[in-house]
Amino acid sequence: MKKIVVLTGAGVSAESGLSTYRDSGGTWDNYDPMVVASIQGWYNDPKTVLDFYNGLRTRMAACKPNSAHLDIAALEKDYEVTVITQNVDDLHERAGSTDIIHLHGEATKVRPEDTFNDYDGFSERAVVDVGYAPVRLGDKDKRGVQLRPHIVFFGESVPKMTEAIRAVEKADVVLIVGTSLQVYPAASLYHYAAPGVPIFIIDPKDVPAYDKRITHIRDVATRGMKTFLEKLKEL
C-alpha cells in the first residue's frame, strides 16, 4: 500500500471557522504571540496564556471538520496515511484520521509544567486530555505543580520533528495543505522526501517552496483537496 504523508497548517481549519495566524486579520493581528504563545510569556504571565488557550478551546468546540479534513481522512481507505499537523486543534481526529503527529502540541490537553522535557525524554505520561474545559491558574497535579497547555511554545524545541522526518522519508506522495511554510522547522519537512516523490501544495497564495517536484494547487483547502484527488488518480 502506498504511503501518503499530509502536512497541514492553519489553512486547512480556516474553513471550519478557526482563524489562521499570519494572514491579515489572523490571530497574531489580535494577540502578541510572544505574550500568549511563548515560553517566556508563560513564565511572565501564565494566567494570560491559560486564558488564551481557554478561549481557543471554546472556539474549537463550536467548529466541525470541513470537507478537506474529511477527504484527508478518507485517503486511509486506499493508502497508508500519516498526517503531520502544525495545528493544535482536534479537527483531524474528529474527521477520522488515525495516524496524526501534532508537531506543535494539542490544545485539548494539558500537563504539569515540569514534564515533557529533556529530563523525562519528552514523555507524555503526565499529559491529561481536558477536552474543551477551561484550565485556570491554581489547577495543579497531585504533586502541586501547575498545569500548562500541552503546546510547543515559541522558544521551545519541537520534539516530534524526528518522528515527522522519518514519516516524510518513507512517503510515496507528499501533500501540503494550508500552511504558509514560514514556520520552522516544520516548513523544512518536505525537503526530506525521497528523490522522485511528487509533492503537492494546496494554498491559494504563493508559498516559498522551490522544487521541480512540486505541483501547486492554488485554491482553498476544501476545493483544493478535490483537485488533488483527481491528480492522485493519475499517479
C-alpha positions as CSV (number, residue, x, y, z in Angstrom):
1,M,0.0,0.0,0.0
2,K,1.4,3.4,-1.0
3,K,2.1,5.9,1.8
4,I,0.9,9.5,1.7
5,V,2.2,12.0,4.2
6,V,0.0,15.1,4.6
7,L,1.5,18.2,6.2
8,T,-1.3,20.6,7.3
9,G,-1.3,24.1,8.7
10,A,-3.9,26.6,9.8
11,G,-5.4,27.0,6.3
12,V,-7.0,23.5,6.5
13,S,-9.0,24.6,9.5
14,A,-9.8,28.1,8.4
15,E,-12.9,27.0,6.5
16,S,-14.1,25.4,9.8
17,G,-14.1,28.8,11.4
18,L,-10.7,28.8,13.1
19,S,-8.7,31.8,12.0
20,T,-5.2,31.4,10.6
21,Y,-2.3,33.0,12.4
22,R,-0.2,35.0,10.0
23,D,-2.7,36.2,7.4
24,S,-4.2,39.7,7.5
25,G,-6.9,39.6,10.2
26,G,-5.4,36.4,11.7
27,T,-4.8,35.5,15.3
28,W,-1.5,37.3,15.6
29,D,-3.1,40.5,14.5
30,N,-5.1,40.4,17.7
31,Y,-2.6,38.8,20.1
32,D,1.1,39.1,20.5
33,P,2.4,35.5,20.1
34,M,5.3,36.4,22.4
35,V,2.8,37.1,25.2
36,V,0.3,34.2,24.7
37,A,2.3,31.5,22.9
38,S,5.9,31.7,24.0
39,I,7.7,30.0,26.9
40,Q,8.8,33.5,28.1
41,G,5.2,34.6,28.0
42,W,4.3,31.6,30.2
43,Y,6.9,32.5,32.7
44,N,5.9,36.1,32.7
45,D,2.1,35.8,32.9
46,P,0.7,32.2,32.9
47,K,-2.8,33.4,33.5
48,T,-2.9,35.3,30.2
49,V,-1.6,32.2,28.4
50,L,-4.2,30.0,30.1
51,D,-7.0,32.4,29.2
52,F,-5.9,32.5,25.5
53,Y,-6.0,28.7,25.2
54,N,-9.3,28.5,27.2
55,G,-10.7,30.8,24.5
56,L,-9.3,28.7,21.7
57,R,-10.9,25.5,23.2
58,T,-14.2,27.3,23.3
59,R,-13.9,28.2,19.6
60,M,-12.8,24.7,18.8
61,A,-15.9,23.2,20.5
62,A,-18.1,25.2,18.2
63,C,-16.3,24.1,15.0
64,K,-16.7,21.0,12.9
65,P,-14.3,19.3,10.5
66,N,-14.7,20.6,6.9
67,S,-14.6,18.5,3.7
68,A,-10.8,18.9,3.5
69,H,-10.4,17.2,6.8
70,L,-12.8,14.5,5.8
71,D,-11.1,14.0,2.4
72,I,-7.8,13.6,4.1
73,A,-9.2,11.0,6.5
74,A,-10.9,9.2,3.6
75,L,-7.5,8.6,2.0
76,E,-7.0,5.9,4.5
77,K,-9.3,3.7,2.6
78,D,-6.7,3.2,-0.2
79,Y,-3.4,4.4,1.3
80,E,-1.3,4.4,4.4
81,V,-1.7,7.9,5.6
82,T,0.3,9.9,8.2
83,V,-1.0,13.4,9.0
84,I,1.7,15.8,10.3
85,T,0.0,18.9,11.5
86,Q,1.1,22.2,12.8
87,N,-2.4,22.8,14.1
88,V,-3.2,22.3,17.8
89,D,-6.9,21.7,17.1
90,D,-8.5,18.3,17.1
91,L,-10.4,18.5,13.7
92,H,-8.3,15.8,12.0
93,E,-9.1,13.4,14.9
94,R,-12.8,14.3,14.6
95,A,-12.7,13.8,10.9
96,G,-11.5,10.2,11.3
97,S,-7.7,10.4,10.7
98,T,-6.0,7.8,12.8
99,D,-2.2,8.4,12.5
100,I,-1.5,12.1,13.4
101,I,1.7,13.7,14.5
102,H,1.0,17.0,16.3
103,L,4.2,19.0,15.9
104,H,3.1,21.9,18.0
105,G,1.0,20.1,20.6
106,E,-2.7,19.8,21.3
107,A,-4.9,22.4,22.7
108,T,-7.3,19.9,24.3
109,K,-4.5,18.6,26.5
110,V,-2.5,19.9,29.5
111,R,0.4,18.7,31.5
112,P,2.3,19.6,34.7
113,E,4.7,22.4,33.7
114,D,7.8,20.4,34.9
115,T,7.1,17.5,32.5
116,F,7.6,16.7,28.8
117,N,11.2,18.0,28.6
118,D,14.8,16.8,28.2
119,Y,14.8,15.4,31.7
120,D,12.0,12.9,31.1
121,G,12.7,12.3,27.4
122,F,9.6,14.2,26.4
123,S,7.4,11.6,28.0
124,E,3.7,12.2,27.6
125,R,2.8,10.0,30.6
126,A,1.6,13.0,32.6
127,V,-0.4,14.6,29.8
128,V,-4.2,14.9,30.5
129,D,-7.0,15.3,28.0
130,V,-9.3,18.1,29.2
131,G,-11.4,18.3,26.1
132,Y,-12.8,21.9,25.8
133,A,-12.8,22.6,29.6
134,P,-11.0,25.7,30.9
135,V,-7.8,25.4,32.9
136,R,-7.1,28.0,35.5
137,L,-4.2,29.4,37.4
138,G,-4.1,27.2,40.5
139,D,-5.1,24.0,38.7
140,K,-2.4,21.6,39.7
141,D,-1.4,17.9,39.6
142,K,-1.4,15.8,42.8
143,R,2.2,17.0,43.5
144,G,1.1,20.6,43.5
145,V,2.6,21.5,40.1
146,Q,0.7,24.0,37.9
147,L,-0.9,22.6,34.7
148,R,0.1,24.2,31.4
149,P,-1.2,23.8,27.9
150,H,0.3,20.8,26.1
151,I,1.6,23.2,23.4
152,V,5.1,23.7,21.9
153,F,5.5,27.4,22.7
154,F,7.7,29.7,20.7
155,G,11.2,29.3,22.2
156,E,10.8,25.5,22.9
157,S,12.1,22.6,20.9
158,V,9.9,20.6,18.6
159,P,10.4,17.0,19.9
160,K,8.3,15.3,17.4
161,M,10.3,16.6,14.4
162,T,12.4,13.4,14.3
163,E,9.2,11.3,14.0
164,A,7.9,13.6,11.3
165,I,11.1,13.5,9.3
166,R,11.0,9.7,9.3
167,A,7.5,9.7,8.0
168,V,8.3,12.0,5.2
169,E,11.4,10.0,4.2
170,K,9.1,6.9,3.7
171,A,6.4,8.8,1.7
172,D,5.4,7.9,-1.8
173,V,3.4,11.1,-2.1
174,V,3.7,14.3,0.0
175,L,0.7,16.6,0.3
176,I,0.9,20.1,1.9
177,V,-2.4,21.7,2.8
178,G,-2.9,25.2,4.2
179,T,0.5,26.2,5.5
180,S,2.5,29.3,4.6
181,L,5.7,27.3,5.0
182,Q,7.1,30.2,7.1
183,V,7.2,28.4,10.5
184,Y,10.4,26.4,11.0
185,P,11.4,23.7,11.5
186,A,8.1,22.4,10.1
187,A,8.5,24.3,6.8
188,S,11.6,22.2,6.0
189,L,9.9,18.9,6.2
190,Y,9.1,18.4,2.5
191,H,12.9,18.5,1.8
192,Y,13.2,15.1,3.4
193,A,11.0,13.4,0.7
194,A,12.9,10.9,-1.3
195,P,14.1,11.8,-4.9
196,G,11.3,11.4,-7.4
197,V,8.5,11.6,-4.8
198,P,5.7,14.0,-6.0
199,I,4.9,16.9,-3.8
200,F,1.6,18.8,-3.9
201,I,0.8,22.1,-2.2
202,I,-2.7,23.3,-1.7
203,D,-2.8,27.0,-0.9
204,P,-4.4,30.0,-2.6
205,K,-1.3,32.1,-2.1
206,D,2.3,31.9,-3.2
207,V,4.4,29.8,-0.9
208,P,8.1,29.9,-0.5
209,A,8.7,26.4,-1.8
210,Y,11.0,25.7,-4.8
211,D,11.3,22.2,-6.0
212,K,10.7,20.8,-9.5
213,R,8.6,18.0,-8.0
214,I,6.1,20.5,-6.6
215,T,2.6,20.9,-8.1
216,H,0.9,24.0,-6.6
217,I,-2.9,23.8,-6.5
218,R,-3.8,27.4,-5.9
219,D,-7.1,27.1,-4.0
220,V,-8.5,26.9,-0.6
221,A,-8.3,23.6,1.2
222,T,-11.8,22.2,0.5
223,R,-11.7,22.8,-3.2
224,G,-8.0,22.1,-3.5
225,M,-8.5,18.6,-2.0
226,K,-11.0,17.7,-4.7
227,T,-8.4,18.8,-7.3
228,F,-5.7,16.8,-5.6
229,L,-7.8,13.6,-5.5
230,E,-8.2,13.8,-9.3
231,K,-4.5,14.3,-9.8
232,L,-3.8,11.4,-7.4
233,K,-5.7,9.1,-9.8
234,E,-3.1,9.9,-12.5
235,L,-0.1,8.8,-10.5
